[in-house]
Amino acid sequence: MNNKTTILVVDDEESIRKVIKARLEREGYTVELAQDGQVAENMIRSKGNYAVVITDVKMPNKDGLTLTQETKKKKDSPKMIVMTGHGEKSTAIEALRVGASDYLEKPFDMEEMVHSVKRSVNEYRLERENDDFVQRLEARVNRVEDKEVSTFWFESKARSMEKVNDWLKVLKRESTNGPVEEPSTLIIGESGTGKEGVARMIHHGSRRTKGPWIAVNCANFTDQLLESELFGHEKGSFTGAAQTKRGLFELAKGGTLFLDELGEMDIKLQARLLRVLQEKTFRRVGGQVDLETDVRVIAATNQNLSRSINEGRFREDLYHRVAQVVIELPKLKDRCEDLLPMTRAFLDRCFKARGKRFEGLTSKAETSILHHEWPGNVRELLNMCERTSLLWNKSGPIDMDDLSLPASTLQTPAVNLKGDMWAENENTSSYTLLKKKWSVVFEREYLTGLLERHQGNVTAASKDAGVDRSNFLRLLRRHQIDASVYRGNKKAAA
């Protein structure tokens, strides 16, 4: 029974509210009703015990998208399910963007609604059951297997990732060769490039892999709070310190502490961090006793620390202490060789998580992915895959119009290898980047064209291309092309 789980249904049509209420009560939920977004907001603020809120979009006083966006800003907020009108795909995408966990397209099947509620309730419960300490620190303990974390870094085919891969191999070799102190590592890159993922890989590839993994974003705390979180505090050391608290340098003993956005740390706190890294000892706030620590610190930033040093915002001695090894991550748009394999892997994972089947991408979809600039980097790609899997409700390969990409990208003409590609790239100034992008597109279309012509016969296609059969197969694997798709079908889609 779910009698302790309360659902709030928000709709300006009384009949819809009552029907949903009756169906959910049959599942054992407690259901409360609100006739518009403003009433719902007041109920959420006063009670705050809803696991899920199901809301319509178009309502008087306050619409469902505004209600969703404002509700998700609050701590421990309920899961939001938005009801949209039939065919309102843009509204559904916007609902997901502002924080909804799911959407229902009217008229929807009641069993579909129940399934969505159950999934959202489970997600809500899992979030509430997370370790209180981890929630309070906004730090995440890693529970992801090494293979899951590192797939796209160890297997990257991009030239821009060669140095990253080389450093990862060196760090793994150094860490597993014996009880030698691991070199301090600083990871640099734009937001969304995967800095935490690389840090996790370093942790999992080391002898500390069975120890704790704790990540903390330095930008999420005030200076005083961050000091307390890192080093702990003694009871009564400041107003509100009702009891002694252990800090991250104690809790991460034998493991790895990942300091994200290190460049945001206050200059005075940087001095304390430097001492810990040098002396391997620290004191809690208000403490008198030196405590020893055995923690590997990996730091990351998206800032230019050299500029911060010149401006007096970052200590040069701390920089040299944390940056014995510097790993610089490229932007996703500079990893052209990885884009399509990474997209397929992300989509396959997202589809499986929702019980759906991923059947590949059309050539137009692949061209759109390659043409997009990806300002949000890997994080943006993953979010796009999540949205696409959520909205997918048909069969066959994903086409250009099915991707949750900006309209400017989706309207980009498909690649015309016989035409003038420069006309489509007037704003592209990097010859190297342009060459990489179009060489990947050309190679894939050339291979699929050969397979179509020879109906999937690899031997005939490789002979036609003047390429050794083993090398031809290697090219197919690189682009994840299945030759069997083209057998017996001259018009098979790429």
N, C-alpha and C positions, 0 to 999 in steps of 0.2 A: 504493500500500500504506500501511496505517496501523500498521505493526509497532512504531512508537515511541510509540503512544498506548495507554495502559493503562486498562482499565475494571475497576472493582470491583463485583461482584455480591453482594448481601447478602440472604439468605433462609434461614429455618430448615428449609426443605424441600430436601433434597439434589437431588431430581429436577428441580426448577425451576432450581436453580443450574446444573446440568449442561446442561440444554437451552439456556438463555440463553448459556452459555459457548460451546457448540458453534456456535450461530448467529453470534455475534459474531466468533469466530475465523475463520469463513468470510469475513468482511469484512476480515480482516487485522489485527484488534485483538489486543492482549495482554490476556487476561482473568484476573483473580484472584478468589478466592471467600472469603466469610466467612459463618459460620453464624448470627451474631447481631450486634446493633448494637455490643456492647462489643468484640467481636473486630475488627469493622470500624473502630471508632474507634482502636484500638491500631495497626492497619495503616496507617491514614491518618496518624496521628501519626508513626510510625516511618519510613514511606516517603515520603509526601507527593508522589507523582508521578502521582496518578490524575487523568485529565481528567474522567471521569464516574463517579459512583457510582449504581448502580441498587439501590434498597433496598425491601424489603417494609415494611409498617407494623407488623403484629402479630408481634413476635418476643420471645423470652425475653431477660433481662438488660437490654437497652435497645431500645426500639421505634424504628421508622424516623423518626417525626416528631422525636423527641428527637435522634436522630443527625443529622438534617438541620439542625435549628436550631443545634446545637453546632458542626457542621462549617462552616456558613456564617459563623460568627463569626470564623473564622481567615482570615488573609491568603492570597491566591491559592488559595482553596478550590476544589475540583472542582465541576462542575455536578451537581446532585442530581435524579434522576428517582425518583419515589415510586410504588410499585405499591400500588393500593388494591383493596378488594373491590368486587364489582359493586354499583352503586347507592349507593355511599358518597360522595355528592357533597360532604357537609360535610367529610369527611376530605380530599378532594382540595383543597377551598378552603383548609383549614387548612395543608396541605402547601405550597401556593403562598405562603401568608402567611408561613410561617417560612423561606422561601428556596428552595424547590424550583423548578427551571426548567421542569419538566413532570411529568405524572403518567400512569400507565398503569392502566386499569381491567381487572382480571382477570375472565374470561380474555381476554387481549389477543392480537391478531394479531401474529405474529413480525415481519412486515414493518413494521408500525406501530412496533414497538419499535426496529427498526433505524433507521427514519427519525428517531425521537426522539433516538436516540444520535448519529446523524450531525449533526443540528442542534445538539445540545448540545456536541459536540466542536468544531464550527466556532465556536460562541460562545466556548468556552473558549480556543481558539487566538487569536481576535481580541483577547480581553481580555489574554492574555499578551503579544501582539505590540504592545500600546500602548506609546507612547514612555515609556521608563523614568523620565525626568524628570517627566513628567506624572503617572505613577502615584505616584512618591515624594512629590510635592507635594499629591497628591489634588486637583489642579487639572485642569480639562478644557478642552482646546482646542476651540473651536467649529468643527464641520464641517457645521452645518445651514444650509441656504439661508434667506435672509431671508424668503421667502414662507412656508416651513415654520414658522419661529419666530414670525412675527408675525400669523398668520391671525386668531386670536381677539381680538387687541388692536386692529388697525386696523379690523376688520369688526364690532366689538362694537356691539350695539344697545342695551345697557343704559344707563340714565340715570346710574347710579353710575359709569360708565366715561367719561363725557363729559370730565371734567377731565383724566383720564389721556391720552385721545386728543388733546386740545388741546395738552398739554405735549409729546407725542411729535412732533406736527407742528411746533411751535415749535422744538424741539431739532434736528429734521432740517433745517429752513430755516436756522437759525443756523449749523449745521455745514457746510453746503454753499455758503454765500454767499461764503466767502473764508477767508483765513488768520487768522481771529480765534480766539482761545483759547476752547475750548468751556466753557460754564458747568459747574461741578461739580454733580453730581446725586446726591441721596440718595433711595433707594426704600424706602418703609416699607410693611409689610404683614405679616399673619400668615404662618406657615409654610405653604407650598404654594399661595400666591396667585399665584405666577408672577413673583417679583421678578427672578430671573435671566433669564427670558424677555424681560422688558421691557428689561433692561440689554443683552441681545444685540441687540434691535431698535434701540436707540439706537446701538450700535456699527455695525450693518449699514447704518443710515440716514445714517452720517456719512462724511466723507472718509477715515476710518481703516479703512474696511471691508476693504481688502486687507491691512491690517496684522494682527499677532497679536491673538487674543482669548484671554485667560487668566483663569480664575476660580479663586479660592481662598477657602476657608471659614476665617475667622480662629479659629473655635471648635475646629478640628481639630488645633491645634498648641499646644505649650507656648510660653511667652513667648519663651524663647531660640530655639527652633526657628523660630517665626514671624518673628523679627527676621532670622535667617539666610536664610530663604526669600525674604523681601521684598527685602533689601538685599545678599544674598550674604555671603561671608566670605573672608578671606585664609588661606592655608595656615598652620597652627599657631596660629591666633587663639584656639582653645579646644581642650579635649580631644576628640579624634575628628576634628578638622579636618585631614585628611590631605592635602588639596589645595585650591587656590583654587576657589571656586564662584561663579558669576554668579547674582545674584538676579533676582527677577521684574521689578524696575524696569529691569533691563538687557534681559532677554529679551522684554519687552513693548514695546520701543522702536517707536514709530510706530503702536502699536495701543492696545488698551484693557485695563486691569487692573480686574477686578471683585472688590471686597472684600466678600464676603458675611459677615453677622453681625459688622459693624464694632463693635457695642456690646460684644462679648466681648474686644476688644483691651485689653491692659494699659495703664494710664495712662501709664507711662514710655515705652512704645513709641508711644503716640499723639503724644508730643512729636516723635519722629523722623519720623513720618508727616507731621505738620504742616510741618516744615521742608522736606521733599521737595516738598510741594504748593506751598509759597510760593517756595522758591528754585530749584526744578527741578534740584537737585543733591543728592547723597548720598554716603556713604562705606560701603564694605563693612565688616562687622564685623572689627575689627582692622586696618583700612586707614588710610592716611595721605593718600590722594589723593581729591579731590572728583571725582565722576563726574557728567556731565550726563545728564538723562533727558528723553525726549519721550513721555510716557505720559498717556493720558486715564484718570483714576480715576473709576469709578462705584461707589458704596457702597450697601449695603442692610442693613437690620436689622429684626427683629421686636420690638425693645425700645422702650420709651418713653425716648428719649434726654434729654428735658427732666427727667424724674425722675432719670435717671442723673447728669445735670449737678448737680442739687440735692444728690444723695447723694455727690458727689465722685468718681464712677466714670468720668466722661467729661468731657473738656476742652471748655469752652464755645467757645474760640477755634477748635478743630478742627471743632466742629459747624458754625459759621458758614462755615468754609472749604469743607466738603464739601457743604453744603446750600444752595447758591445757588438750586438748583431742588429742590423736594421733591415727589416723586410718591407719593401714598398710594393703595395698591391696596385695593379693597373685597374683602370676603369673597365667596366664590362664591355663598353663599345670597342675597346682595344683588344678584346679577346674573341675576335671574329670566329676563330676555329672552334671555340667552345660553345658558341651561342646556341646552335641547333641541337647538338647532343645534350647540352644542359637543359634546354627547354623541354625536349622529349622526356628526359628522366624526371624532371619536376612534374610535368603533366601526368606522366604515368603514375607517379607516387600519389599525386592529388586525386586522380580519378579512382585509384584503388581504395583510397581512404574513404571515398564516398560511395563505394560499391558500384562504380561505373567502369566502363571499358574504354581505354584510350586506343584509338585506331589510326594514329599518325596525323601528319599535317599535309595540307596541299601545298603546291609550289608557291601559290600566291601568299599563303600564310607564312611560309618560310621566308619569302622575300620581305614581307612586312616586318618580321622579327629582325632580319639582318639590317634593314634600313632604319629601324628605330634607334634613337640615340641613347636610350636607357640612362637618363639622368639619375635615377634612383639605384642604378647598378644591380647587383644580384638580388637585393631585397625587393626591388621593383619587379624583376623577372618572376620571383617566387610569388609575389602578390598577384601578378597577372595570371599565373597558372592556377592559383587558388580560385580566383574569380571565374576564370574560364570553366574550371571543373564544376563549380557551383551552379553556373548558368546552363551547363550542357544538358540538353534533354532530347537528343536525337542520336542517330548512328552515323558511322562513316568518319572519314578524316575531318579534322578541324580546318575550316576555311578562314580566309582573311577576316571576314565579317564576324566570325565567332570569337575572335580575340578581344579581350578587354584592353585595347590599346587606344591612345588618343586618336581622334578623328583625322588629324593631320597625317598620322602614320598610316592609317587604314586606307586613306585616299591616295597614297603614293602609288603611281603606276607600277604594274608588274615589270620585272626586269626584261628588257628587250635587248638581247645580246647582239642582234643584227643592227640595231639602231644606234643613236648617239647617246650614250649613257651620261655624258657630261652635262647635257641639258637638264637632267634630273638631279644634279648635284652642284648647282651653282654656288651654294654656300659652303661647300666642302673645301677646306684649304689644305688639308693634309694629304699629300700624294700617297704616302705610305699607308695611311688608314683606308683611303679610297681603293687602293690596289688590293689590299687584304680583303675588303668587303666583296668586291666584285670577282676576285679570283675564287673565293669560296662559292659564290653563286654560280659562276661559270662552270666550275668543276662539277658541281652537283647536277646542273641541268644537262651538261654534256654526258655524264654517266647515265642519267635516267633516260636521255634521248636514245643512247645506244641500246639500252635494255629494251626500250619500247620497240625499236626497229628490229631487234633480234628476238623479241618475245621472251625475254628472260634467259636466253642462252648465253651464259657467261663466257664460254670458250669462243663463240662467234663474235661477241661484243668486244672482247679483249683483242682478238685478231684484227677486227675492224679498226680499233684504236691504235694498233701497233704497239700494244703494251703486253708485257709478259702476264700470263693468267694469274700468277700468284700476286703480282703487283696490282693487278686490276681488282682482285678480291680485297686486297689491303685498302684500296681506295673506297670500295663499297663499305667496308667496315668503318672506315673513318667517318663517312657520311651517314652511317646506319641505314643503308639502302638494302632492302630485301629483294633479291633478284626474282624470287618465286612469285612475287606480286605481279610480275609482267608476263608470266608464262601463259600463253594462250589468250592474251588480251592485248591487242595492239594499242588500245586507247586507255590502257590502265593509267590511273592518276599517279603522279609521283608521290 
